[in-house]
Each structure stands twice: as structure tokens, then as C-alpha cells.
Amino acid sequence: TPSAANAEALRHPNDVHDRNANYIDEDSRSMAGVTASVRHNWTKQEIAEIYSLPFHELMYRASTVHRMYWDPAEVQQCTLLSIKTGGCTEDCSYCSQSTRHKTFVKPTPTMKVQEVLEAAKRAKDAGSTRFCMGAAWRELGNKKNAFNHILDMV
């Protein structure tokens, strides 16, 4: 649709370096008594001053600066896909993915690379700007081949 195309054209890049490149020639912006600029050379004193601000003042300034650089009505849509559910041999006491706990989580093997790539494309087509993958394991152990499949997914 035309409005979706316009929204995509107006959307800022997710990558911080790409986003900051939009403002490379800009010294600063001001709004509602707050002046801000994109920078990476903060001194410890400047950080301490921000840290010491009263909470509501900090929230006001942060919100104002955010509005200077971002559309306040835009919500970032993200998609999370469990690429391997349950069947984890670890014993993390808080996690329902472990085989050591009696839960209703049905174990599934690691998804195929092509399945994940198709899911990522569907998510992007639906408007997601981030695609996250979750897997039920903590360490590689003898799973190096499975990890290489995940690298292919990324």
C-alpha cells in the first residue's frame, strides 16, 4: 500500500552507525528548552551530571531528545522465533526448557535454516524491523554443527 511504502521510507535505520550518519552534518537540535546532539565523547563529569538529575527531569529530557530524533508515534515491531524448543540438558532451575523439569513444553528439534529464513522474510514483510531467534541450550558441547546452522540463519 502507498501508506506502508511511505512509512518504510520514513523509518530510521536500526543500526546505530547508520542512524547517526543521518546527523553527521548537524551540530545540534533544540526543542522545548532542551538542546541535544549525537555524540560519543562524553566526559565523566557530563555523565555524572546526567546521572545526578532528579528522575522526572531526566525522563523529561530523555523524552524530549527522543522526540527530536524519532517519531514518538512509531512503535518498533520485533519478531521472536523459538528455533529450538525444550529438550535442553542443562539444569537451570528457572527454565521450563530443561528436560529435568516436568512441564508442558513440547520439545522440538532445531528448525531448518530455510524454515527460519522464510519466517524472517514473513516477519519483515509484516513490518518487523528486528528478528530474534531463541534456542533451548546454554553451551555448545557437541553441538558445533547445530551452531553452524544458526550462523547460517544469521
C-alpha positions in Angstrom: 0.0 0.0 0.0 1.2 3.6 -0.5 1.0 4.4 3.2 3.1 1.4 4.1 5.7 2.4 1.5 5.8 6.0 2.9 6.2 4.6 6.4 9.1 2.4 5.3 10.7 5.4 3.6 10.4 7.5 6.8 11.6 4.7 9.2 15.0 5.4 10.7 17.7 2.7 10.3 18.0 0.3 13.3 21.8 0.2 13.2 23.2 3.0 15.4 26.0 3.8 13.0 23.6 4.1 10.0 21.2 6.2 12.2 24.0 8.5 13.4 25.2 9.0 9.8 21.9 10.8 9.2 23.0 13.6 11.6 26.7 13.8 10.7 26.5 17.3 9.4 24.2 18.6 12.2 25.6 20.4 15.2 22.6 20.0 17.5 18.8 20.2 17.8 16.7 22.1 20.2 13.2 21.5 21.4 11.2 22.7 24.4 14.3 24.2 26.1 16.4 21.1 25.6 19.4 21.0 23.2 20.9 17.8 22.1 23.4 16.4 19.6 24.5 12.9 18.6 28.0 12.4 20.1 30.2 9.8 21.6 32.8 11.9 23.5 31.1 12.3 26.9 33.2 13.3 29.8 32.9 11.7 33.2 31.7 15.0 34.6 28.9 15.3 32.0 27.8 11.7 32.7 27.8 12.4 36.4 25.6 15.5 35.9 23.1 13.5 33.9 23.2 10.7 36.5 22.5 13.1 39.3 19.4 14.7 37.7 16.1 14.3 39.5 14.2 11.4 38.0 11.4 13.5 36.4 13.8 15.9 34.9 15.9 13.0 33.5 12.7 11.5 32.0 11.6 14.8 30.5 15.0 15.4 28.9 15.2 11.9 27.6 11.7 12.0 26.2 12.4 15.4 24.5 15.6 14.2 22.9 13.9 11.0 21.8 11.2 13.1 20.1 13.9 15.2 18.4 15.3 12.2 16.5 12.4 9.7 16.4 8.7 9.8 15.6 7.0 9.4 19.0 4.1 7.5 17.5 6.3 4.9 15.8 6.4 1.6 17.6 9.2 -0.8 16.6 7.8 -4.2 15.7 10.0 -7.1 16.5 9.5 -10.9 16.0 10.8 -13.6 18.3 11.0 -17.1 17.0 11.9 -20.2 19.1 14.2 -22.1 16.7 14.7 -24.9 19.2 12.2 -25.5 22.0 12.6 -27.7 25.0 14.9 -30.8 25.4 17.7 -28.8 26.9 20.1 -31.0 29.0 21.1 -28.1 31.3 19.5 -27.8 34.8 18.7 -24.1 35.0 16.2 -24.2 37.9 14.1 -21.3 36.5 13.8 -22.6 32.9 10.9 -24.7 31.6 13.0 -25.8 28.6 15.1 -28.2 30.7 14.4 -32.0 30.4 14.9 -32.2 34.2 11.6 -30.4 34.9 8.1 -31.7 34.3 6.5 -29.1 32.1 4.1 -28.9 29.2 6.7 -27.6 26.9 6.9 -30.0 23.9 10.5 -30.4 22.7 11.1 -29.6 19.0 14.4 -30.0 17.2 16.3 -27.1 15.8 14.5 -25.6 12.8 16.0 -26.0 9.4 17.9 -22.9 8.0 15.4 -22.5 5.2 12.4 -22.5 7.6 14.0 -19.8 9.7 14.9 -17.7 6.6 11.3 -17.9 5.4 10.0 -16.9 8.8 12.3 -14.0 8.9 11.1 -12.9 5.4 7.4 -13.2 6.6 8.3 -11.1 9.7 10.0 -8.4 7.6 7.1 -8.4 5.1 4.7 -7.9 8.1 6.6 -4.8 9.3 9.1 -6.2 11.8 12.4 -4.4 11.9 14.1 -6.9 14.2 14.0 -10.7 14.1 15.3 -12.5 17.1 15.9 -16.2 17.5 15.8 -18.2 20.7 17.2 -21.7 21.3 17.0 -24.0 24.3 20.6 -24.6 25.2 23.3 -22.9 27.1 26.6 -24.3 25.9 27.8 -25.7 22.6 29.2 -29.0 23.9 29.0 -31.4 20.9 26.6 -29.1 19.1 29.1 -27.4 16.8 27.2 -28.5 13.7 23.9 -27.1 15.1 25.7 -23.8 15.9 27.0 -23.6 12.3 23.4 -23.9 11.1 22.5 -21.0 13.4 25.3 -18.9 12.0 23.8 -19.7 8.5 20.5 -18.4 9.8 22.0 -15.2 11.0 
